[in-house]
Amino acid sequence: MNYEAAKQFYEREGHLQVPRKHVERIVGEDQEEREHKLGAWVGNQRSRAATLSPEQMELLSAIGMRWSSLPAVGKSTPAQPAPQPVSPAVPRHRPGREHHAGPSFGPPSERESYSYWDNL
C-alpha cells in the first residue's frame, strides 16, 4: 500500500521529494480511503536501501526515488549548480574619510568634557 501511495504522489507531483510529515490518502481495493505517512516511509526506504531487494529498488527508482537526500560534497547536479564564490565585503566606511571614534575616548587630558560629572 505504501508503494501505491508513493506511485500516486509521483504521478501527481512528478517527483518523490516528499516532506517528512506528508500524509497521502489513497483508496484501497475495498474502496475505503486510507492515510499513509508517505514522507516517513520514503525516508525510511532511503535509509534502508541496503536491505531492499533489487526488485524493490527498481520499482522505487522507476517512480523517481532519489537514493541520497543530499548531493555529495564538492559535486554538483544539473538541478543544483555549484556554489559561486562570495563577493568581497562592502567597506563600512566611505573611502577617503577618517574613522573618528568620538571626543569622549582617549586619556582624560586629551578629551573634551561632555558629561555633567566631568564639569564638577
ZIPEDA-V12937 format. One line per field, one symbol per residue. ss: DSSP state (2 for helix, 1 for strand, 0 for the rest). phi: phi as a letter, one per 20 degrees, with the letter a starting at -180 (. if undefined). A space follows every 10 residues. Layout:
ss->???
phi->???
//
This chain:
ss->0222222222 2220000000 0001111000 0011110222 2222222022 2002222222 2200000000 0000001001 0000000000 0000000000 0000000000 0000002220
phi->.fffffffff feenbceegg efdddceffe mefcdcffgf fffffffdgf effgffffff ffdnfeecfc fffndcdgfc fffeffffff ffdffndfec fofedofgfd deecegffee
//
